[in-house]
């Protein structure tokens, strides 16, 4: 998961760590704070084109890095990787990282001895924990530094490298990591010696990142934090869940929060352990089934929905959309005819409200608007918060499935 921030910071809220909320059935909720460093839309409701293009490129960079790690860790290419796709810093269109994601949600964990609280991003599209290390240069100024008497140096470097040259590099350690009172003992983490510009405090307010994907896409090839909690018997249930609904967005650890959803879950089986990859039954546009049996990665760390290019072209053709050349896979539609889009998982269709699907207008006469589904560079779809903001989403490790429910 790599969250990206636009170069001009328009809003940077002070993070006040709220106490975890213990909820019925034994789980605990971590309040999430929404950071808005920029917007995909300007004050006049027009699209911030550079921010939008940067965000599209950043998601591409993150997923390609996960594909790299998957192949490195398993010895086989990821099924959704496109042969010949440019990865890491291999050339082609520059891929921005943290300098392009306008919105993200962050919460707190504590690490080490004495236990120190850090603000981190929780992301299902990556798998590693990274914090600024004690030997970090001035690039870590403004972040809380990781120092601990119980850390164990592993002698292994890490280098999280992205397509535009942004990176975080340092060394790997093990230490105790606590989230909502549950402790992962001997958890592998990265202590950064350097944060490139995209991670620095003026661009990136949280101290670090905590991935919640599977080990197969880990840069360290080690168990992610939540999997360690399960292995060590720390959780009531091997499930975590997200709600991005204001005013109380949360990450829930150890089950699901019944106060946040109504009715039953629709559970989609994970078909590939690496990312949280499931089958999307169908995509509907204006009540018509346009696509079926779509491979989809569920990614809490990206705003938009990235689709297989041929799928996206078919969808927009059916709903009156038009491809925008040289715009990183973006499509437009008439602003006075916002399409009705629904995605179906495990037999249940969930709608994306028109006001969410419509990212904003790009002008013209008559005016045209950008859609929240863009053409990606993979054979799978990447389903981000354009969809996830309007469902309650649970990630079940024991049963290898992702569940969607209607928000309360």
N, C-alpha and C positions, 0 to 999 in steps of 0.2 A: 504494500500500500504505500503509495507515496503521495503525500498531499502537497499541493503546489500553491504557492502564494504569488499574487501579482506584485510587480515591483513597487507600485504605489499603494501604500497601506491606507485604506480609507477608514477602517475602524479596528481597534485592537482592544477588546474589553479586558478589564482586569479580571484575572481568574481568581475566584474565591473558592477554595476547596470546600465543598459541601460534604457533610457527613454521609456515609453510606446509609441507605434506607433498608432496614431489615423488613422483609415482607413475608406474609403467610407462606407456608409450604417450605420454609427453610432456606430459600435463596436470599440474595442480597443485591440491591440495586446500587449502581454507581451513577450519581448524577453526572450528566455530560454538559459541558459548556460549549456553546456555538461561537466559534470565532469567525468574524467576517472581515477579511483583509481587503477584499474587493468584491465586486459583483460582476456576474456575467452580463448584467444589464445596467445601463447608465440611468441617471436620475430621470431622464425624459422617456424611459422605457425602451430606448433603442439598445441594441446589442453592443456590448463591449467586445468588439471583434478580436482584438489581440488577446484579451483574457480568455475568451472562448477557445480560440485556436491553441493557446498555451495549455489549457486544461485538457483538450483532446490529446495533444502530444504527450502530456505527462502521464496519462493513463496508459498510453501505448508503451512508454518507457518502463513503467512499473511491471506491466504484464510480460513484456519481453525479458526483463530481468528474472522474473519468476520462471519463465521457460528455460532460460540459461541454467538456473539453479536446479531445476527439475532434471535436466539432462546430465548435469554434473553429478547429482546425487544418485540417480537411478541408472545411469548408463544408457538411457533411451530418450529420444526426443519426445517432448510433450505432444499428445495427440492433436492439440489445437494450434501448434506452431506451424507457421507457413514456411515451407522450405525456401531459403533464400531471403527471408525477411531480415532487414538490418537490425542488429541488436547492439546493446551497449553503445560504445562510441565509434561505431564502424563506418560512419559517414552518412550521407543523405541528408534529409531534412533534420535540422536540429531539434532535439527532444528536450524540452524543459522539464524540470522536476518540481521542486517545491514552490518555484516562483510562478506557478500557474493555477493552483487550486484555490478558488475564492472562498470556499466555506469548508470548515471541518469541525468535528466534535472531539473534545478532549476530556479526559478524566484523570484520576490520580491512582498511583500505586506507591508502595514503599519498598525500598531496597536496602539491604546491607545492615551493618552494625556500626554506630547506632542507626536504627531504622530512619531513613530519610524519605520524605515524600517528594515524588516527581510528577509533573504533568506530562502525560503521554497521549499520543493518538492511538486509538484502538482500530485495527484495520484487518478485515478478513481477506484482503488481497495480498498479504505478505505474512511472514512467519517469525520475524526476528525482533528481539528487544535490543534497542540501541540507546545509550545515554552518553552525555559528554563526560570524558574521563578526566582524572586528576592531572594528567600530563597534557591536556589539550592546550593548544596555543590560544591566542586572543580571539580566534574565531568562535570560541565557546562563551565569550563574555556575554553576560545577561542571562545565561542558563544556569541552573543549579547543577553543580559538579558532583559526579559520582565518586565518593571516597568511602571505603568500608574496611574495617578490621577483619571481616570474615571473607573478603574476596580471595579467590584462588586464581592465580595467573595460569593460563593454559598454554602460553607460548605460541598461540596461533593468531595470525593477523586476520583482519577482515577488511574488505574494501567494497563498500556499497557504491558502485559506479553507475552513472546514468548517462544518457546519450548526449547531453549538452556539456558534459564535464563536471556537473555537480556531483559531489561525493561526500561520504563520511567514511573515514578509515581510522583504524586503531587496532586494538588487540582484544582477544576474547578472555573472559573470566567466568568463573562460577560464583554464585552468591545466593542468598535467600531473598526471594521476591514475594511480597505479600500484596494481595488484592482482596479487598473487602474481608480482611481477617483470615484469609486462606493463604498459606505459605507454601511456595514451591522451593524446596530445599535443593541447593546445588544446581540452580538454574543457570544455563549458559546465557551470557549477555555480551554485548559489544560495548567497550568503553572507547569512545572516539578520541583520537589525538588531534583530529582536525575536522571541522565542519566547513564545507564550502558555502558559498554565499546563500544558497537556497535554504540551508539549515540554520543560519545565523539568526540571532534573536530579533533583529529588525525585520526579518522576513518570516520567521518561524517561531511563534510564541512558545509552544510547548518545549519541554526539555528534551524529549525523545519520542521514540516510536515503539509500539508494541503490536507485533503482528499476531493474528489469530487464525492463520491458515494452517496447513499441514507441514510436517517436517520436510517433505519432498521438495518444497520450494524455499527452504531455509538456506541462507548464505552460509550458515555455520554447519548445516546438516545435523542439527541438534533439535531436541524436543522443544516446541514452543511452550510458553508459560502455561496455557490452559491444559495442554496435554500432560504436562508435568504434574499439575494439580490432580488430574484424574489418576495417573499412575501411582501417585503417593496417597490416594484415598482421601483427598481433601474436600471434595465436592459432594453435596447431597445428591445431585444428579449431574452427569457429564454433558450439561447443556448450558449454553449462554444465549442471550437474546437481546436484540436492539429495538428500541423505539426512538425515532427521531422527531417525534411530535412535540411541538411547543405547547405549554410552557415547561414541561418536565421531561425532556429527553433523557434516556438512560440506557446503560448497559447493565443487564441483569445476569448475575453469575450464580450457577447452581440450580438452574431450572428456568421457568418462565414466570412472569409476573401477571397473575390473573386480573389485576386491576387495570391492565393496559390493553386487553383485547376481549372480544366477545366471540362466542361460538367455538367451533372446533378448528384445529389446524389442518391445513392441506399440506401433507408431507411429500416432498420430492426426494427420491433416493440419490445419494452422491454416487456418481459413476466414475469419478477419477479423484484419488486422494493426492492432493497438491494444493490447488485452489478448491473452493467449495463449488464443485461442478455438478450440475443437475440437468435434467431434461425439462425444458419449457414446452408444455404440450402445444401451445399455439400462441400466435399474436393476432389480435383482431384490430381492424381499422374500420370505423364507422359501421360496427356490428357485423362485419364480414370477416370470416377466417381467412387470413392472408398467408400465414406461414404455420407449419406444423413440425413437431419433433425437432426442436431447436436445442442445441447444446448451449448451456448458459452458466457462466461463472457469476456467483453472487458476491458482490464486492462493496462492502460498506465504505470503502475509501475513495470512491469516485462519485461525482455528481451525476453524470449523464449515463445514457445507455449506449453502448457501442455494439453494433451488429455486424455480422458477416456482410461484406459489401453487396453481394448479389441479393441477399435477403432484404437489406435496407432499400436497395433500388426497387425491388418488387413492391415493398410496403408503400413507399412514397408514390410510386406510379399509380397504385390503386386509390390513394387518398388525395391525389391532385398535387403532390409535392414535386419540387424541382431541385436537381443537384446544383450546388454552387461551386463552380470551378475554382481551384486554388484555395479552397477553404477548409482543408483538413477533414473532408468527409461530411461536411454540413449540408443539410437540405432545408429548403424553405417551402412555405405554403401560404395561401392568401390569409392575411391576418383576420379577415372577417369570416373565415371558415376553418376554425381550428378543429382538426380531426379528433374523433373520439377513439382513444387507444386503450386496449386492455391486454394484459398478459395472463396466460393460463398456466397454472402449476397444479399438478396432481388433481386435475379435473375441476378446479375452481378458477374462475376468471376474476382478476382484480383490475379495476380501472385506474388509469392515470388521469387526474383532473385536468381539464383543458388549460387551466391557468398555470399548471406545473409543466405540462408538455410544451407549452408555448414559452420558449426561452426569452423572446423579445423580437422587436421588429428591426429590419435593416433598411427601411425606407422603401422608396419606389412609389409608383402611381399605377395601379393601387398598391398600397403597402404590403410587403411580404414579411413573414416571421420565420424564425429559426425553430426547428423541431428538436425535442429532447432526445431523439434517437439519431445517432450519427453512424457513418460507415467506419468500421474499425479496420484492423489489419490482421485479423485472426479468423479462423474457421468457426470459433465459438463466439457467443455474445458475452458481453460484460454488462451485467445488470447492476446499475448504481442507484443513487438516492433519488433520481427522478421517479423511480418506482418505489424504492424502499421507504421513502418518507410517508407513504400512504398505506403501509402494511406493518404488522408486528412480525418480526422475523426471528426465528429460533434456529440455532445451529446445534445439532444433536450428534455428539461424537460416538456414543455407544452404538447407535443404530445407523450411523453414517447417512444422515438425511438433513434437509433444510425444510423448515415449516413456515408457512405463511398464514396469518390470521387477520381478521378484520379488527381495526383499531377500535378501542372503546370510546 
